[in-house]
Amino acid sequence: MDTFLTKDQSVCLLKTITVVRPKLLSERIKGPHGILAMGAPRGGTSTISYLLDRAGIDMGRINHQNYEDNDVQKSIGNRALLNSVLQRRSKAAGDGRWGCKVPALSFHLQWLDTVLTAPVFVFVFRNPAAVARSILNRDPVFGSDQHGYLASIDHGMKFYNSFRKLAPRLSAPIIVYEYEEAKRRPEIFVTEMDCSLGLGLNSEKIQEIAASITAPGYKIKHN
């Protein structure tokens, strides 16, 4: 796996992902930790949640249509309840590892960094125009006219701008992945996530997951 460390070794550039604080990440995954996946809705967050689920990470009480943690999703508007749910997930993790995917967690990064014991943040970026196209094609919540399209772009950008604003204030390790690159080179993407998070996938499993995430309807194949 080709890597490139920045001069201060705080950022590791791979082919489909970038790891911020790689040394801390390598230490953190040796003990109990939570992997929180986020990004814009329709922005590729289900890809990483699906990957983690197939790798045996407990992703909570998930909806297999979008791989979101239902309990976390329902508690987003109440931080006390959200903290209770996340702490319960952490304590219930049999092997010390747990995960959840809820896009709206993007707006709570700094708070999550302080209330969770050992978080690992995974954030996905996708072309905002592609996010808007996906919203209009699959779930036109903003309408299907020109105003809906532009509102969909704005909606996706709110998640990216939140990450841009909050990420520099974090102390936890962060994995950023590029949706288009992950879809273009899925086997490399799965391999890089496997190595970075210590998932322990064999080559057959890597190939299986890589083939699945590029196939239509992958999210509902393994209910």
N, C-alpha and C positions, 0 to 999 in steps of 0.2 A: 504494500500500500504506500504510494508516494505521499510524502508529507512536506510541508514547507512551514517552518516556524518563523515568525517575525523576530526581529532583532532582540526584543526583550523576552521572547519565548512565551508571550501571553496569548498569542493567537496562532492556531495551527490550521493551515489551509490544506484541505484535501480536494478531491476532484468534484464532489457533489455537496460537501458540507464544510462548514467552518466551525472550529471549536475555540471558544473563548475560555481561557484559563484551563488548558489541557492537563497541566500537572495536577491541579486541584481535582479535575474530573477523574483522573486515573486513581487518585487516592479515595475519592468519595464513593466510587462504585464498588470498593472493596467491603464496605459496610452497609448498613441499612440506608436506603435512600429512596426518594420519590422522583419519578420522571414525569414532568408536567408538559404536555404538548399543547401548543397554541398557535394562533395565527388568524388570518381572516377567514370567516365562513366561506365555503366554496373555494378556499385557497390551498387545499392540499393537506389539511390537518388530518383527515381520515387515513391518509397513506401511512403516516408514522404511527398512528394509533393501531391500525391494522397490523403493521409490522411488529409492534411490541406485543400485541395480543397473540399473534402467531408464534412469537418467541417465548411465550409462557409467562409474560409479565401480567400480574393481576391488574386489569384496567377498570375494575369496579363493575357496577351494575350497568352494563353498556347497552345502548340501542344499536343493533347490528346494521341499521340503515345508515348511521353516521359515526358509530363507534364513540359516541360521547357518553361520559359518565352521568347517568340520569340524576343521581343524588347530588353531585357537585353542581350540575346545571341548575337544578331547582333551588339551590341555596345561594346562587351568585349574588342576589340582591341583599343578602343579610350576612355581613362578615362574621358575626358571632356564630351563626349557624354553619357558614362555610368552613370556618376554622374547626368547628366540632366534627364536621364530616371528614375533613382532610386528616385530622388527628386520628380519627377512628380508622380511616383507611391505612394510615401509617402503622398503627398498633396491630392491625389485623393481618399485615403482610407476613405470610408464613416464612418466606425466605429472606425477609427484610427488604425486598424490592417491591415497589408498587408503582402504578402509573395512572394517569387520567388525562383525558383530552377534552377540553372545553375551550372553544375560541375566546370566550369572554374573559378568561383568566388573563388575557393580554393586558387588561386594564388594571390588574392587581399585582403586577410583577414585584414591585418594591415591597409591598405588604407581605406577599408570599415569601419573599427572601428573608423576612424577619421572623415570621411565625412558624415556619417549617424548619425542622432540624437539619435535614440534608437534602435540599432540593436540587434537581438538575432540570434546567429549562431547555425545552426544544421548541424552536420557533421556525415556522416555514414562511418563506416569501414566494409569492407567485405574481406574475405579471398582472397588475391591477385591471387591465383591460380584459384579460382572460377570466379574472374573478367575476367581473361584471357580466361577461358573456355567459358564464356558468349560472349565475343567479337568474338571468333572464331566460335561459334555456330550461332550467330545472325548477326554479322556485321564484317566480317574478314578484317578490314581495313589494317591490317599489313600483310595480307597473311594467308594462312591456313597450312603452313608447320612449322617445328620446330622453324625456325627463327621468324615466325609470332607469335607463342605461347610465346616465350621468350620476344619478343618485347611488347606483350600485358601485360605481368607481369610487365615489366619495366614501361610501360605507366601508369598503375594503381598506382605503387609505387611513381611516381612523385607527384601525388595528396596527398598521405599520408605523404610523406616527407615534402611537403610544409606546411601541417597542423602542423606537428611536429615542424617545424622551426618557424612558425609564431604564433601559439597559445599562447606560453608563453608571448608574447609581447602585447596581447590583454587586454582590460579592460572590454569588453562586456561579458555577460553571454553566455555560450556555452553548448549545449546539444550534447553529443556524443552517437550515438546508434549503436548497433552491429546487422548487417543485419541478421546473422544466428539466433541470439536469437529472433529478431523480428519476423522472419518467423516461428520459432519453438513455440513461445508463443505469437501469434498475439494479443490476447485479452488483455494480460498483457501489451504488448507494446503500444497498442492504449490507454489503461487506463492511463499508465504512461505519455504518451505525453499529454493526455487530462488534467491531473492534473497539470503537469509542466507548460503548456502553458495557462491554464485557458480557454480551448476551450468550455466548457459547454456542453459536449456531454452526452446524456442520455444512459442508459444501452442498449437500443435497437439499437441506432446508433453505439455504440461501437462494439456490436456484428456484426452488418452489415458490418462495415468497416473492422473488423478483418477477417471476412469470405472472403471478397473481395480480400484483399491483399495476401491471400494464394492461390487464385484461378488463374489458367492460364488465361491470357488475361485480367486481371483486369483493365489495363490502358485504354482500349477502350470500356469498358462496359457502361460508363456514359457520352458519348459525348454530 
